[in-house]
Amino acid sequence: MSGTDAANRELGAQEIQLIEAARKRAYALYEGKEVPHHACGAAVAVTFGVSARPYQSLRKGGITGQRFCGSIRAGEILLGELLGDEDPTGSVTQALREATIWFQERIPARFDKGQSPDYVCNNLTGSLGDFMGPVRKGFCTNLTSEVAALTMEAVLRFAPELQPRLEELLLQKVQGS
């Protein structure tokens, strides 16, 4: 299937269920009511069953708030983890290239940045009050869950062979949460 076909094809019911499961799992992880709160990038990583440790550096836009949204960065990095070449000297795989381009093109349509000129954390959240407050937390909870859903959709569109692995990983975890 060509990249254009993969990008535009209608998703099946099982794929839609998996995307929704990713959204719900990331939401629960970031929200912190059902399980302890996970940082934005860590919530996306744990949703996909990878170690949260390196993704913690994405918290609050690279710790300082002065860098790109940690959730969105986590989605891009996860695409590399799932679709990239394991050989560090290897070329970018076609699936990774197509999925990343597709993912990046959908960010502006999926995420309202409000009055922010960009997707830098402090710019996105600065008008939402106290960083620890409920308005900002609600915004970031929703954004993180949507990034997880968008990441899952990209993987399913451009590497459908990973669907059984992701179903086993994510659906069991969501049901067991």
C-alpha positions as CSV (number, residue, x, y, z in Angstrom):
1,M,0.0,0.0,0.0
2,S,1.4,3.4,-0.9
3,G,1.8,6.1,1.7
4,T,-1.0,8.1,0.1
5,D,-3.3,5.0,0.3
6,A,-2.3,4.3,3.9
7,A,-2.8,7.9,4.9
8,N,-6.3,8.1,3.4
9,R,-7.7,4.6,3.9
10,E,-10.8,4.1,6.1
11,L,-9.9,2.5,9.4
12,G,-11.4,-0.7,10.6
13,A,-13.5,-1.2,13.7
14,Q,-10.6,-2.9,15.6
15,E,-8.2,-0.1,14.6
16,I,-10.6,2.5,15.9
17,Q,-11.0,0.6,19.1
18,L,-7.2,0.5,19.5
19,I,-6.9,4.2,18.9
20,E,-9.6,4.9,21.5
21,A,-7.8,2.5,23.9
22,A,-4.6,4.5,23.5
23,R,-6.5,7.8,24.1
24,K,-8.1,6.5,27.3
25,R,-4.9,4.9,28.7
26,A,-2.9,8.1,28.2
27,Y,-5.7,10.2,29.6
28,A,-5.8,8.1,32.8
29,L,-2.0,8.1,33.1
30,Y,-1.8,11.9,32.8
31,E,-4.9,12.7,34.8
32,G,-3.7,10.8,37.8
33,K,-7.0,9.8,39.3
34,E,-7.1,6.0,38.5
35,V,-3.3,5.6,38.6
36,P,-0.5,7.9,39.8
37,H,0.1,11.0,37.6
38,H,2.6,10.4,34.8
39,A,4.4,13.4,33.1
40,C,3.2,14.1,29.5
41,G,5.9,12.3,27.6
42,A,6.0,9.5,30.1
43,A,2.2,9.0,29.8
44,V,2.5,8.6,26.0
45,A,5.5,6.2,26.4
46,V,3.8,4.0,29.0
47,T,0.7,3.8,26.8
48,F,2.9,2.1,24.2
49,G,4.7,-0.1,26.7
50,V,8.1,1.6,26.5
51,S,10.2,2.8,29.4
52,A,9.1,6.2,30.7
53,R,12.6,7.1,31.9
54,P,14.0,9.0,28.9
55,Y,10.6,10.5,28.2
56,Q,10.6,12.2,31.6
57,S,13.0,14.8,30.2
58,L,10.2,15.9,28.0
59,R,8.1,17.0,31.0
60,K,6.9,20.6,30.8
61,G,8.6,21.2,27.5
62,G,12.1,19.9,28.3
63,I,11.9,20.6,32.0
64,T,12.1,24.4,31.6
65,G,8.9,24.9,29.6
66,Q,10.9,26.6,26.9
67,R,10.9,23.8,24.4
68,F,8.3,22.1,22.2
69,C,5.4,20.3,23.9
70,G,6.6,17.1,25.6
71,S,3.5,15.1,24.5
72,I,4.0,15.9,20.8
73,R,7.7,15.2,21.0
74,A,7.0,11.9,22.7
75,G,4.7,10.9,19.8
76,E,7.4,11.6,17.3
77,I,10.0,9.7,19.3
78,L,7.6,6.7,19.8
79,L,7.2,6.5,16.0
80,G,11.0,6.2,15.8
81,E,11.0,3.5,18.5
82,L,8.2,1.5,16.8
83,L,9.0,2.1,13.1
84,G,12.6,3.0,12.9
85,D,15.6,0.9,11.8
86,E,17.2,-0.9,14.7
87,D,20.6,-0.4,13.0
88,P,21.9,3.0,14.2
89,T,23.6,3.4,10.8
90,G,20.5,2.4,8.9
91,S,18.4,4.7,6.8
92,V,15.1,6.1,7.8
93,T,12.5,3.4,7.1
94,Q,9.8,4.3,4.6
95,A,7.2,3.6,7.3
96,L,8.8,6.0,9.8
97,R,9.2,8.7,7.2
98,E,5.5,8.4,6.0
99,A,4.1,8.1,9.6
100,T,6.1,11.1,10.9
101,I,5.1,13.3,8.0
102,W,1.5,12.3,8.4
103,F,1.7,12.8,12.2
104,Q,3.3,16.3,11.9
105,E,0.8,17.4,9.3
106,R,-2.1,16.6,11.6
107,I,-0.8,18.4,14.7
108,P,-2.2,21.9,13.7
109,A,-5.6,20.4,12.8
110,R,-5.8,18.3,16.0
111,F,-4.4,20.7,18.6
112,D,-5.7,24.2,19.0
113,K,-2.8,26.2,20.2
114,G,-5.1,29.1,21.2
115,Q,-3.2,32.4,21.3
116,S,0.2,30.6,21.3
117,P,2.4,31.4,18.3
118,D,3.8,27.8,18.4
119,Y,3.8,24.5,20.3
120,V,6.3,25.6,23.0
121,C,5.0,24.4,26.4
122,N,5.1,27.8,28.2
123,N,3.5,29.5,25.2
124,L,0.7,26.9,25.0
125,T,0.0,26.9,28.8
126,G,0.9,30.5,29.8
127,S,-2.7,31.8,29.5
128,L,-4.2,28.9,31.4
129,G,-3.3,30.1,34.9
130,D,-1.1,28.3,37.4
131,F,0.8,25.4,35.9
132,M,-0.4,23.2,38.7
133,G,-4.0,24.4,38.4
134,P,-7.0,22.5,37.0
135,V,-7.4,24.5,33.8
136,R,-3.8,23.9,32.6
137,K,-3.9,20.2,33.8
138,G,-7.1,19.6,31.9
139,F,-5.7,21.1,28.8
140,C,-2.5,19.0,29.0
141,T,-4.5,15.8,29.9
142,N,-6.6,16.2,26.8
143,L,-3.6,17.1,24.6
144,T,-1.6,14.1,25.9
145,S,-4.5,11.7,25.3
146,E,-5.0,13.0,21.7
147,V,-1.2,12.7,21.0
148,A,-1.4,9.0,22.1
149,A,-4.4,8.5,19.8
150,L,-2.7,10.2,16.9
151,T,0.5,8.2,17.4
152,M,-1.5,5.0,17.4
153,E,-3.3,5.9,14.3
154,A,0.0,6.7,12.5
155,V,1.4,3.3,13.5
156,L,-1.7,1.5,12.4
157,R,-1.8,3.3,9.1
158,F,1.9,2.9,8.2
159,A,2.9,-0.3,10.0
160,P,-0.3,-2.4,10.2
161,E,1.8,-5.5,10.9
162,L,2.3,-4.1,14.4
163,Q,-1.5,-4.2,15.2
164,P,-1.5,-7.6,16.9
165,R,1.4,-6.6,19.2
166,L,-0.2,-3.3,20.1
167,E,-3.6,-5.0,20.7
168,E,-2.0,-7.4,23.1
169,L,-0.1,-4.7,24.9
170,L,-2.6,-2.0,25.1
171,L,-6.0,-3.7,25.3
172,Q,-4.8,-5.9,28.2
173,K,-3.3,-3.0,30.0
174,V,-6.4,-0.8,29.6
175,Q,-8.7,-3.6,30.8
176,G,-6.4,-4.3,33.7
177,S,-6.1,-0.7,34.8
